[in-house]
Amino acid sequence: MKEYLPSSLRNVALVGHGGCGKTTFAEGVLYAAGATNRMGTVAEGNTVSDYNHDEIERKFSVSTSLIHAEWSETKLNMLDAPGYPDFLGEVKGALRVSDLALILVKAVEGIEVGTEIDWSFAKEYRTPVFFVVNKVDAENSAFEKRVGEIREKFSHDAVVVQFPVSEGPGFESVVDVIRMKLLKFSANSKGKYTEEEIPVSLKPMADKYREEFVEQLSETNEALLNVFLEKGALSADEIAVGLRKAIVDRKMFPVFAAAGQKLTGVASILDFISAFAPSPEVMPAPIGYKPNGGTEETTIPCDPGGDTVLFIFKTISERNIGELSLFRVYSGVVMAGMDLVNQANGKSERLGTLYMLNGKDRKETPKVIAGDIAAVVKLKDTHTNNTLSAKNHPFVMKRIDFPPPIMRVAIVSKNRHDEDKVASGLHALHEEDPTFLVEVDPELKQTVLSGQGEMHLQVVVKRLKERYGVEVEMVEPDIPYRETIRGVVADSEYKHKKQSGGRGQYGHVHLKLEPLHRGKGYEFVDGVVGGVVPGRFIPAVEKGVVEAMDRGVISGHKVVDVKVTLFDGSSHPVDSDEISFKIAASMAFRKGFKDAKPILLEPIYELEVLVPDEHMGDIMGDISGRRGKILGMEGEGSYQKIKAHVPLKELYKYANILRSMTQGRGVFVQKFSHYEEVPKEVADRIITEAQKDKVEQD
């Protein structure tokens, strides 16, 4: 394959709210660049980037796909990221290795919550951004309104560089305010366009946007500002140099008009990307660390002659070849057969076959140069978020900070003999998608999946069946309640005495039970005086108490925040042993616990919900109906952030409910906060159900 120096590379993430046309735009890029000989459609399920079975079936992207094409002597690497909120981790991974975010905005619906999240991710990574107002060929398209929204919600540094001549079904031309030309796209021309003079009727609009552009550009740089104030204009060279720097510095965010399905505007956007978008070598050097827990930051320049450093940002499981690891080279050159070190575990990896990807289509390449993105097959001990570097140049890239899970489900295998296959399958899928977590909870005796939403977890379960041939059912997970006490029992006595002809069993204890402050856990005190309970049996007493606490007393859930004091008892010179004292202690604890005003505790989660102003009242009412406590609110633009404490029991499938109540515009994060007492009527129901289940099991 042709080699490209870092200056000729453009790494672009295609992002935006679901349905904004990213995948269709990607098809247009490949077709216009001659990388494909036809344009696929999402409806027909034959696009290059949406090739997974579940993507074809659902008709939207589930995973980030890598495509590439050549345009004007530059190589474009484009990462088509999902727009559905359940797959935000894919967006973060794509932006992590991109030098430009192409954020698509619907010309009719405008900015949506996914658009806002993508902007926030790009801001977090300091990634330059271009906005594409897409689907301008739709009825009721409103380009100027969309530009106003972009400026209001994101940045007043958004500047129009191409605007539509005629919106709606007749959209076929844009005016480029840098070239000051009308660009006309004709049907059946593979997206090519011709340059024409701007009609007199459009000249005032073009002059207005041109003036805004030049003034804004001049304000990004003191030298340009001086030239502009002196001459009242900027030369073509001054514009080119200043614009490239302003884009890298995030001081200007160009705005375009396009209709991806018709290819209108696609080629002119690619021309602009090739001419003005940053290459890897002009972007700020990425920050990393020395391995082995180093915290001192260091940087690595994009230098093909430097020591090799690459970063794995995504793992794909392919049935025929195994795992494909997608990576970006940050320094040096990567070649098949090269030995590199995984800085996360210190293990050496010999690189296998290297590929350039267009969706599922792979082309072998002998080497990959700094700044480029490619894939390698069958790494043994290297996964997403790992850095591989030369042995003599240890370097660790910053990890992708994936969003935390917002939904939990338990899974039950439909065939109990498949449990090992389920475990190995989930492990492999987690390596491919780190945004879902698997936890085998020994306390609840459940396998719990956590992810970004119901759709996300459904995709995981479906892939488990398709790839590994095992079926599981998703059910509501049990809640890790806790038991504790409010009262003090001064003396809970139990004597374990058993005689069976030979040596008997004898253990006798007196325990005192007291509540501890919430979160203190457990305390055992040896208060025996005079050796009435021999010292060698004290550990057995504590073990009996701990085992009783682990099993629970009133509901079968773990006991916490209790102080237990052994202060008296007796022993038998022959029949006493450790088992006898363990049994006596366990029974004395259970007896005393029931008399110490036992209560049930439930996990409380801290909830942060971001919703549009108009939905705030409904969401607050819903939170209160879930036994939640509102902690406060604060404005974020046209959104309100509501903070609350809500019982975990009430958050099952909350993502679905919030999206339904806000037309998909509400988002939230949650994290464990503390335990609180369960209201009596709820606790009584839980205890009754637990005791009923115990009887049925017995």
C-alpha positions, 0 to 999 in steps of 0.5 A, spaced: 500 500 500 501 507 498 505 510 504 503 516 507 507 521 512 504 524 518 503 530 514 498 527 509 494 523 514 487 526 517 484 522 523 477 524 523 471 521 528 464 522 525 460 523 531 453 526 532 446 524 535 443 517 532 439 518 525 444 524 523 446 520 517 454 519 519 454 512 516 451 515 510 456 520 510 461 515 510 458 511 504 458 518 501 466 519 502 468 512 500 464 513 494 466 520 492 473 518 493 473 512 489 474 507 494 467 503 493 463 503 486 456 504 489 453 507 495 450 502 500 444 504 504 442 503 512 435 501 509 438 495 505 443 493 510 449 494 505 453 499 508 461 498 509 461 501 516 455 498 519 456 490 517 455 487 524 449 482 523 446 486 529 447 493 526 444 491 519 438 488 523 437 494 528 439 499 522 443 503 526 451 503 528 452 499 535 460 499 534 465 504 531 468 502 524 474 504 521 474 506 514 479 510 509 480 513 503 485 517 499 483 525 497 487 530 494 494 526 496 491 525 503 489 519 507 483 520 510 482 515 516 474 516 519 471 512 525 464 512 524 461 512 531 454 510 534 449 515 535 445 511 540 446 513 547 447 506 550 454 506 546 457 512 548 464 508 550 465 507 542 464 515 541 470 516 547 474 511 544 474 514 537 475 521 539 481 519 543 485 517 537 482 522 532 485 529 530 478 532 528 471 531 530 466 531 525 459 533 528 453 532 524 447 536 526 440 534 523 438 540 519 430 539 521 431 537 528 437 541 530 442 539 536 440 533 540 442 530 547 447 526 543 450 532 539 451 535 546 455 529 549 459 529 543 461 536 544 463 535 551 467 529 549 471 533 544 472 539 549 475 534 554 480 531 549 481 538 546 479 535 539 478 540 534 471 540 531 467 541 524 460 542 524 456 539 518 449 541 518 446 534 514 440 533 511 439 540 508 435 536 502 429 535 507 423 539 508 423 544 513 431 544 513 433 550 517 440 552 516 441 559 519 437 556 525 442 550 526 448 555 526 444 560 531 443 553 536 451 551 535 453 558 537 448 559 543 449 552 546 457 550 544 461 556 542 460 563 538 467 561 535 463 557 530 463 560 523 460 558 517 465 557 511 459 553 506 452 555 506 446 552 502 443 555 496 437 552 496 434 548 502 429 542 501 429 537 496 432 542 491 438 542 495 444 542 490 449 547 491 453 551 496 457 557 497 464 557 499 465 563 503 473 562 503 473 561 495 467 566 494 465 561 489 458 557 488 459 550 488 454 546 484 453 538 485 450 535 479 447 528 480 450 522 478 457 525 478 460 521 484 459 527 488 463 532 484 462 539 483 463 545 479 465 552 481 461 558 478 461 565 480 456 567 486 449 569 483 447 577 484 442 574 489 446 571 493 452 576 494 449 579 500 449 573 504 456 571 501 459 577 503 456 577 510 458 570 512 465 572 509 466 578 513 464 574 519 469 569 517 475 574 516 473 578 522 473 572 527 479 569 524 483 575 525 481 575 532 484 569 533 491 571 532 495 578 534 499 578 528 493 577 523 489 582 527 494 587 526 494 586 518 486 586 518 486 593 522 491 596 517 489 593 510 482 591 512 483 584 509 487 578 509 491 574 503 489 567 501 496 565 504 494 569 511 487 566 511 490 559 510 496 559 515 491 562 520 485 558 519 490 552 520 492 554 527 485 557 529 482 550 528 488 546 532 487 551 538 480 550 538 479 558 536 474 557 530 469 551 529 467 551 521 460 550 519 458 546 513 452 544 509 451 537 506 446 532 504 450 526 505 445 521 501 445 525 495 453 527 496 451 534 496 457 538 500 461 531 501 466 533 496 467 540 498 468 538 506 473 533 504 477 538 500 476 543 506 479 537 511 485 535 506 487 543 506 485 545 513 484 540 518 490 538 522 495 532 521 498 528 527 504 532 526 501 539 528 497 536 534 499 537 541 504 531 543 500 526 547 501 526 554 503 519 557 507 516 563 513 512 565 510 505 566 510 501 573 505 506 576 509 513 574 505 519 575 510 524 572 507 526 565 511 526 559 509 527 551 511 523 545 512 527 538 509 524 532 516 522 529 516 516 524 524 516 526 522 515 533 521 509 538 515 505 536 509 507 541 502 504 539 495 505 543 490 500 542 483 503 542 478 498 540 478 490 540 474 486 534 472 479 535 472 476 528 469 469 527 474 467 522 481 470 524 480 471 532 481 478 535 483 484 531 486 490 535 485 497 532 491 501 534 494 508 532 501 509 532 503 515 536 511 514 534 516 510 530 514 505 525 510 498 526 511 492 522 509 485 522 513 481 526 516 486 531 517 485 538 514 490 543 512 490 550 505 491 553 507 496 558 500 494 562 503 487 564 510 487 562 509 482 557 512 481 550 508 481 544 510 479 537 505 483 532 502 479 527 499 481 520 497 488 519 491 490 516 488 497 513 480 496 514 474 499 510 469 496 515 470 488 515 474 488 509 481 488 510 488 489 506 494 487 508 500 492 509 507 491 511 508 497 516 504 503 519 507 509 520 506 514 526 500 518 526 496 512 522 491 508 524 490 500 523 489 493 525 493 487 528 491 480 529 491 475 534 495 479 540 496 474 546 496 479 552 494 486 549 487 489 550 483 495 549 487 501 553 493 498 553 500 501 550 505 497 546 512 500 546 519 499 544 523 495 550 528 501 550 523 506 550 517 504 556 511 509 555 504 509 557 499 513 554 493 515 558 487 510 558 480 512 555 476 514 561 469 510 559 463 512 562 460 508 568 455 503 567 448 506 568 444 499 568 444 493 571 441 486 570 442 479 572 443 473 567 441 466 568 443 461 563 438 457 560 442 451 560 446 450 567 451 446 563 453 452 559 455 456 565 463 455 563 461 457 556 457 463 558 463 466 563 468 465 557 464 468 552 462 474 557 470 475 558 471 475 551 466 480 549 468 485 555 475 485 552 471 487 545 467 492 549 470 495 556 464 499 557 460 493 560 462 490 566 461 482 569 461 481 576 459 474 579 456 476 586 458 471 591 453 474 596 447 474 591 449 468 587 448 472 581 452 474 575 450 481 574 452 485 567 452 492 568 452 497 561 450 503 558 442 501 557 438 496 556 439 496 548 447 495 550 446 489 554 441 486 549 446 487 544 451 483 549 447 477 550 445 477 543 452 476 541 453 471 546 448 467 543 451 468 536 458 467 537 458 462 543 452 458 542 449 459 549 443 463 551 441 467 557 435 470 560 436 477 563 432 478 569 432 484 575 438 483 579 437 482 587 439 488 591 444 487 596 440 489 602 444 489 609 441 488 616 443 491 622 440 493 629 437 499 633 437 497 640 442 494 645 441 486 648 445 486 654 445 478 655 444 473 649 445 466 652 446 460 648 448 453 651 450 448 645 450 441 649 449 434 645 450 427 648 451 421 643 454 416 647 461 417 646 464 424 647 459 430 647 459 437 645 459 443 649 459 450 648 456 456 652 456 463 651 453 470 653 454 475 648 452 483 648 450 486 642 450 493 640 449 498 634 455 501 631 455 508 627 453 507 620 459 504 616 463 502 621 462 495 619 463 490 625 467 489 632 468 483 636 470 484 643 473 479 648 471 481 655 471 474 658 474 474 665 477 469 669 478 464 663 470 461 663 471 461 656 478 458 655 482 462 650 483 457 645 476 457 643 475 465 643 477 465 635 471 459 634 466 464 638 468 470 633 468 465 627 461 463 629 458 470 630 461 472 623 458 466 619 451 468 622 452 475 620 454 473 613 448 469 612 443 474 615 438 473 620 431 476 618 432 476 611 438 472 609 442 479 607 449 480 611 449 484 618 453 490 618 454 495 624 454 491 630 459 490 636 459 484 639 462 482 646 463 476 649 463 477 656 461 470 659 460 463 658 462 456 661 466 450 658 467 442 659 473 439 660 472 433 655 466 435 651 468 442 649 471 444 642 471 449 637 465 447 633 461 447 639 463 454 641 462 456 634 455 453 634 453 456 641 456 463 638 452 463 632 445 461 635 446 466 641 448 472 636 441 470 632 437 470 638 440 476 640 439 480 634 432 478 633 431 482 640 435 488 638 430 491 634 433 489 627 432 493 621 433 492 614 438 497 610 438 498 602 443 501 598 442 509 596 445 511 589 447 518 588 443 520 581 445 526 577 440 527 571 441 532 566 434 534 562 431 540 558 428 545 562 421 543 560 422 536 563 425 538 570 418 538 573 416 531 571 423 528 572 423 531 579 416 528 580 418 521 578 424 521 582 420 523 588 415 517 586 421 513 587 423 514 594 428 519 592 430 525 595 432 531 591 439 534 593 439 540 589 439 543 582 443 547 577 443 550 570 447 548 565 445 552 558 438 550 557 438 544 561 438 543 568 442 538 572 438 535 578 442 531 584 438 526 588 439 520 592 435 514 590 434 507 592 438 502 588 431 498 588 428 504 584 433 505 579 432 498 575 431 500 567 431 507 569 435 509 563 429 507 559 424 511 563 428 517 563 429 517 555 421 516 554 420 521 559 424 526 555 424 524 548 431 521 549 434 528 551 435 526 558 441 523 561 444 521 567 450 518 571 449 514 578 454 511 583 453 508 590 453 513 596 451 510 602 446 505 606 439 507 609 434 504 613 428 501 609 421 504 610 417 499 615 412 497 610 417 496 604 422 492 609 416 487 612 415 485 604 422 484 603 423 480 609 416 476 608 418 474 601 425 472 603 422 467 609 418 465 604 423 463 599 427 460 604 421 455 606 421 453 599 428 452 598 428 448 605 
